[in-house]
């Protein structure tokens, strides 16, 4: 309750001095925003333009603070060298270690690459291990499984093919059969070997997770910041139609740039295309995309999205705002009316408070 009251008071003070009070999460510890040093060091996608990403929701900032810790933890796990986590167990020869390391990479790295900010535990991969290949737990069950395969093949030969079952003939016609292509003892030996590899992978996972627990810093930072207040004309709304006054700012600046670059048919024709496009009162996202076709090429400012942001700065626009949860949805307890902001000029983001966030997952 006290924390919420402090947030309300800070927002009220910020509004009275024409500033917005927002939040920013980062794994990095700093006292001043610096695009050259820290930009793209967080979530890194820059989906809504080039700049520093902020939010008016503490719950969203907290959610990102948790994600940054998980990303670092999972990064450690993915980059770990499984061969170095085997220990001195004499049961494992070099060939088994190589196969276990390969299996670790196939299962652990592949799954984490698809879900890099998911909270993966040691036990998350126990069931996944069995999907990589089949292994029975002991000699008796392996023997039973082999006998069952023989009975099924025999029944199939007698009832479907109407012939007497012959193992050699069966394997000659069906060489891909995973069990009967081996002798009984070969199959049991293979099962035991596979189980040994599974056990080794589990040991590797346990050792890597324990090492990650020791070495990955489970803390990030939530910054409270102030940026220029939204006066209706200094932020482009990504989700809604752009005001005519903002379009006028953009077209006036484009006209000056066109003159500076010597005009020419190519530049002027693209400019007129843009003016025609603006007459349809596009949304902020559309303006950003159209500017990319024009500004990113003609001004040679630099990287595509960066060029757009630097150009919009010349137009007197401080940034972009967009509805929070547009891509991944909102975290629990976040206000559905929350907005996120992208600020083009790092010098316009003033840190008012820095709070350590610890997540001992």
C-alpha positions as CSV (number, residue, x, y, z in Angstrom):
1,X,0.0,0.0,0.0
2,X,2.8,2.4,1.0
3,X,4.7,1.6,-2.3
4,X,1.6,2.3,-4.4
5,X,1.1,5.6,-2.5
6,X,4.7,6.6,-3.2
7,X,4.2,5.8,-6.9
8,X,1.1,8.0,-7.0
9,X,2.8,10.9,-5.3
10,X,5.8,10.7,-7.6
11,X,3.6,10.6,-10.6
12,X,1.7,13.6,-9.3
13,X,4.9,15.6,-8.7
14,X,6.2,14.6,-12.2
15,X,3.0,15.8,-13.9
16,X,3.2,19.1,-12.1
17,X,6.6,19.7,-13.6
18,X,5.7,18.4,-17.1
19,X,7.4,15.1,-16.8
20,X,6.3,11.5,-17.0
21,X,7.3,9.1,-14.3
22,X,8.1,5.6,-15.7
23,X,10.1,2.5,-15.1
24,X,13.0,0.7,-16.8
25,X,14.4,-2.8,-16.0
26,X,17.9,-3.9,-16.7
27,X,20.5,-6.6,-15.7
28,X,23.1,-3.8,-15.9
29,X,23.9,-1.4,-13.1
30,X,24.4,2.2,-14.2
31,X,23.7,5.8,-13.2
32,X,23.1,7.3,-16.6
33,X,21.4,6.0,-19.7
34,X,23.9,5.4,-22.6
35,X,22.6,4.1,-25.9
36,X,26.1,3.3,-27.1
37,X,26.9,1.1,-24.1
38,X,23.6,-0.4,-23.0
39,X,21.1,-0.3,-26.0
40,X,19.9,-3.8,-26.9
41,X,21.5,-5.3,-23.8
42,X,18.0,-6.1,-22.4
43,X,15.2,-7.8,-24.4
44,X,17.0,-6.6,-27.4
45,X,14.3,-6.9,-30.1
46,X,13.7,-3.1,-30.6
47,X,10.4,-4.1,-32.2
48,X,8.8,-0.7,-31.8
49,X,11.8,1.4,-32.9
50,X,15.3,2.3,-31.8
51,X,15.7,3.8,-28.4
52,X,15.4,3.2,-24.6
53,X,12.3,1.2,-23.6
54,X,10.3,2.3,-20.6
55,X,6.9,1.5,-19.1
56,X,4.3,3.2,-16.9
57,X,3.6,-0.2,-15.1
58,X,5.7,-1.4,-12.2
59,X,4.3,-5.0,-12.8
60,X,5.7,-4.9,-16.3
61,X,9.0,-3.6,-15.1
62,X,9.1,-6.4,-12.4
63,X,8.3,-9.0,-15.1
64,X,11.2,-7.9,-17.2
65,X,13.5,-7.8,-14.2
66,X,12.7,-11.5,-13.6
67,X,13.1,-12.3,-17.3
68,X,16.6,-10.8,-17.5
69,X,17.8,-13.0,-14.6
70,X,16.3,-16.1,-16.3
71,X,17.9,-15.1,-19.6
72,X,21.3,-14.9,-17.9
73,X,20.8,-18.2,-16.1
74,X,19.7,-20.0,-19.3
75,X,22.5,-18.4,-21.2
76,X,25.0,-20.0,-18.8
77,X,23.3,-23.4,-19.1
78,X,23.3,-23.3,-22.9
79,X,26.9,-22.2,-23.2
80,X,28.3,-24.6,-20.6
81,X,30.5,-27.4,-22.0
82,X,28.9,-30.7,-20.9
83,X,32.2,-32.6,-21.2
84,X,33.6,-30.6,-18.3
85,X,30.8,-31.6,-15.9
86,X,31.2,-35.4,-16.0
87,X,33.5,-35.8,-13.0
88,X,35.8,-38.7,-12.4
89,X,33.4,-41.6,-12.7
90,X,35.3,-44.6,-14.3
91,X,32.1,-46.0,-15.7
92,X,32.1,-43.4,-18.5
93,X,34.6,-43.8,-21.3
94,X,35.4,-41.1,-23.9
95,X,32.8,-42.4,-26.4
96,X,30.0,-42.4,-23.8
97,X,30.9,-38.8,-22.7
98,X,30.8,-37.6,-26.3
99,X,27.4,-39.1,-26.9
100,X,26.1,-37.7,-23.6
101,X,27.4,-34.3,-24.5
102,X,25.7,-34.5,-27.9
103,X,22.4,-35.5,-26.3
104,X,22.7,-32.6,-23.8
105,X,23.1,-30.2,-26.7
106,X,20.2,-31.7,-28.6
107,X,17.7,-31.7,-25.8
108,X,18.7,-28.9,-23.4
109,X,20.1,-26.3,-25.8
110,X,17.3,-26.9,-28.4
111,X,14.5,-26.5,-25.9
112,X,16.0,-23.4,-24.2
113,X,16.6,-21.7,-27.5
114,X,12.9,-21.9,-28.2
115,X,12.0,-20.6,-24.7
116,X,15.0,-18.5,-23.6
117,X,13.2,-16.7,-20.8
118,X,11.4,-19.8,-19.4
119,X,12.2,-20.9,-15.8
120,X,13.8,-24.3,-16.6
121,X,14.6,-26.6,-13.6
122,X,16.7,-29.7,-13.5
123,X,13.6,-31.9,-13.6
124,X,12.3,-30.1,-16.7
125,X,14.4,-32.4,-18.9
126,X,13.8,-35.7,-17.2
127,X,10.8,-36.5,-19.4
128,X,12.4,-35.0,-22.4
129,X,15.3,-37.3,-22.1
130,X,13.1,-40.3,-22.9
131,X,11.8,-38.7,-26.1
132,X,15.3,-38.9,-27.6
133,X,15.2,-42.7,-27.8
134,X,13.7,-45.6,-26.0
135,X,15.5,-47.3,-23.1
136,X,14.2,-49.8,-20.6
137,X,15.3,-49.5,-17.0
138,X,16.9,-52.9,-16.4
139,X,17.9,-56.3,-17.8
140,X,14.6,-58.0,-17.1
141,X,12.4,-55.4,-18.7
142,X,14.8,-55.3,-21.8
143,X,14.5,-59.1,-22.1
144,X,10.7,-58.9,-21.8
145,X,10.5,-56.2,-24.4
146,X,12.6,-58.3,-26.8
147,X,10.4,-61.3,-26.3
148,X,7.3,-59.2,-26.9
149,X,8.7,-58.0,-30.1
150,X,9.4,-61.5,-31.2
151,X,5.8,-62.5,-30.4
152,X,4.3,-59.6,-32.3
153,X,6.4,-60.3,-35.4
154,X,5.5,-64.0,-35.2
155,X,1.8,-63.2,-34.9
156,X,2.0,-60.8,-37.8
157,X,3.7,-63.4,-40.0
158,X,1.3,-66.2,-39.1
159,X,-2.0,-64.2,-39.1
160,X,-1.4,-61.6,-41.8
161,X,1.2,-63.2,-44.2
162,X,-0.1,-66.7,-43.5
163,X,3.5,-68.0,-43.4
164,X,5.7,-69.6,-40.8
165,X,7.7,-67.0,-38.9
166,X,11.5,-66.8,-39.7
167,X,13.6,-64.2,-38.0
168,X,16.2,-64.0,-40.8
169,X,13.6,-63.5,-43.4
170,X,11.7,-61.0,-41.3
171,X,14.9,-58.9,-40.8
172,X,15.8,-59.2,-44.5
173,X,12.4,-57.7,-45.4
174,X,12.2,-55.2,-42.6
175,X,15.8,-54.1,-41.9
176,X,14.7,-50.9,-40.1
177,X,13.1,-52.8,-37.3
178,X,14.6,-51.3,-34.1
179,X,14.7,-54.4,-32.0
180,X,14.7,-57.6,-34.0
181,X,17.6,-56.6,-36.3
182,X,19.8,-57.3,-33.2
183,X,20.3,-60.5,-31.4
184,X,18.7,-60.8,-28.0
185,X,22.0,-60.1,-26.2
186,X,23.0,-57.2,-28.6
187,X,19.7,-55.5,-27.9
188,X,20.0,-55.9,-24.2
189,X,23.6,-54.5,-24.4
190,X,22.4,-51.5,-26.4
191,X,19.6,-50.8,-23.9
192,X,22.1,-50.9,-21.0
193,X,24.4,-48.6,-22.9
194,X,21.6,-46.2,-23.7
195,X,20.5,-46.1,-20.0
196,X,24.1,-45.4,-19.0
197,X,24.1,-42.4,-21.4
198,X,20.8,-41.2,-20.0
199,X,22.2,-41.4,-16.5
200,X,25.3,-39.5,-17.5
201,X,23.2,-36.7,-19.1
202,X,21.2,-36.4,-15.9
203,X,24.4,-36.1,-13.9
204,X,25.7,-33.4,-16.4
205,X,22.4,-31.5,-16.1
206,X,22.5,-31.6,-12.3
207,X,26.2,-30.4,-12.2
208,X,25.6,-27.6,-14.7
209,X,22.5,-26.4,-12.8
210,X,24.4,-26.4,-9.5
211,X,27.2,-24.5,-11.1
212,X,24.8,-21.9,-12.6
213,X,23.2,-21.5,-9.2
214,X,26.6,-20.6,-7.8
215,X,27.8,-18.3,-10.5
216,X,24.8,-16.5,-12.1
217,X,23.9,-13.3,-10.3
218,X,20.2,-13.6,-9.5
219,X,19.6,-9.9,-9.3
220,X,18.7,-7.1,-11.7
221,X,17.6,-3.5,-11.3
222,X,14.4,-1.5,-11.6
223,X,15.0,2.1,-12.4
224,X,12.4,4.8,-11.8
225,X,12.9,7.5,-14.4
226,X,11.4,10.8,-15.7
227,X,11.0,11.7,-19.4
228,X,9.4,14.8,-21.1
229,X,5.6,14.9,-20.5
230,X,3.3,13.8,-23.3
231,X,1.9,17.0,-24.8
232,X,0.1,15.2,-27.6
233,X,2.6,16.2,-30.2
234,X,5.9,14.8,-29.0
235,X,5.2,11.1,-29.0
236,X,4.0,9.0,-32.0
237,X,1.3,6.5,-30.9
238,X,2.1,3.2,-32.5
239,X,-1.4,1.8,-32.2
240,X,-3.5,4.8,-33.2
241,X,-3.8,7.4,-36.0
242,X,-1.1,10.1,-36.0
243,X,-2.2,13.7,-35.5
244,X,-2.0,16.1,-38.5
245,X,0.3,18.3,-36.5
246,X,2.9,15.5,-36.1
247,X,2.6,14.6,-39.8
248,X,3.2,18.3,-40.6
249,X,6.4,18.3,-38.5
250,X,7.6,15.2,-40.4
251,X,6.8,16.5,-43.9
252,X,8.5,19.9,-43.1
253,X,11.6,18.2,-42.0
254,X,11.6,15.9,-45.0
255,X,11.4,18.9,-47.2
256,X,14.5,20.4,-45.7
257,X,16.4,17.1,-45.9
258,X,15.4,16.8,-49.6
259,X,16.8,20.2,-50.3
260,X,20.0,19.4,-48.4
261,X,20.5,16.2,-50.3
262,X,20.1,18.0,-53.7
263,X,16.5,16.8,-54.3
264,X,16.4,14.8,-57.5
265,X,13.6,12.7,-59.0
266,X,14.2,9.6,-56.8
267,X,14.1,11.6,-53.5
268,X,11.3,13.9,-54.5
269,X,9.1,11.1,-55.9
270,X,9.5,9.1,-52.6
271,X,8.7,12.2,-50.7
272,X,5.5,12.8,-52.7
273,X,4.6,9.1,-52.2
274,X,5.0,9.6,-48.4
275,X,2.8,12.8,-48.5
276,X,0.1,10.9,-50.4
277,X,0.3,8.1,-47.8
278,X,-0.1,10.6,-44.9
279,X,-3.3,11.9,-46.4
280,X,-4.9,8.5,-45.3
281,X,-4.2,9.4,-41.6
282,X,-2.1,6.3,-40.9
283,X,-1.3,4.8,-37.5
284,X,2.1,5.3,-35.9
285,X,3.3,1.9,-36.9
286,X,2.5,2.7,-40.6
287,X,4.3,6.0,-40.4
288,X,7.4,4.3,-38.9
289,X,7.4,1.7,-41.7
290,X,7.0,4.2,-44.5
291,X,9.7,6.4,-43.1
292,X,12.0,3.4,-43.2
293,X,11.6,3.2,-47.0
294,X,12.4,6.9,-47.3
295,X,14.7,8.1,-44.4
296,X,16.7,4.9,-43.9
297,X,17.9,5.0,-47.5
298,X,18.0,8.7,-48.5
299,X,19.7,10.2,-45.4
300,X,22.4,7.6,-44.9
301,X,22.2,8.2,-41.2
302,X,23.0,4.7,-40.3
303,X,21.1,1.5,-39.2
304,X,17.5,1.4,-40.5
305,X,15.6,1.8,-37.3
306,X,18.2,4.1,-35.8
307,X,17.9,6.3,-38.9
308,X,14.2,6.6,-38.3
309,X,14.6,7.5,-34.7
310,X,17.3,10.1,-35.3
311,X,15.2,11.6,-38.1
312,X,12.1,11.9,-35.8
313,X,14.3,13.6,-33.2
314,X,15.0,16.2,-35.9
315,X,11.2,16.7,-36.2
316,X,11.0,17.5,-32.4
317,X,9.5,14.1,-31.5
318,X,10.8,12.6,-28.3
319,X,9.7,9.0,-28.9
320,X,7.1,6.4,-29.6
321,X,4.4,5.0,-27.3
322,X,2.5,1.8,-27.7
323,X,0.0,-0.3,-25.8
324,X,1.7,-2.6,-23.3
325,X,1.3,-6.3,-23.9
326,X,1.0,-5.9,-27.7
327,X,3.3,-8.9,-28.4
328,X,3.4,-11.2,-25.4
329,X,0.4,-10.1,-23.4
330,X,0.4,-8.5,-20.0
331,X,1.9,-10.0,-16.8
332,X,-0.4,-10.8,-13.9
333,X,-1.8,-7.8,-12.1
334,X,-0.7,-5.3,-14.8
335,X,-3.1,-2.6,-15.7
336,X,-4.7,-3.3,-19.1
337,X,-4.4,0.4,-19.9
338,X,-0.6,0.4,-19.4
339,X,1.7,2.0,-22.0
340,X,5.3,1.5,-22.9
341,X,7.5,4.2,-24.3
342,X,10.6,4.3,-26.6
343,X,12.8,7.3,-26.0
344,X,15.2,8.4,-28.8
345,X,17.5,10.6,-26.8
346,X,19.1,8.9,-23.8
347,X,19.9,12.4,-22.3
348,X,16.1,12.9,-21.9
349,X,15.8,10.0,-19.5
350,X,16.5,11.1,-16.0
351,X,17.0,8.4,-13.3
352,X,15.3,9.3,-10.0
353,X,15.7,6.0,-8.2
354,X,17.4,2.6,-8.7
355,X,16.1,-0.5,-6.9
356,X,17.8,-3.9,-6.6
357,X,15.5,-6.7,-7.6
358,X,16.5,-10.2,-6.4
359,X,14.9,-13.4,-7.6
360,X,16.0,-16.6,-5.8
361,X,14.1,-19.0,-8.1
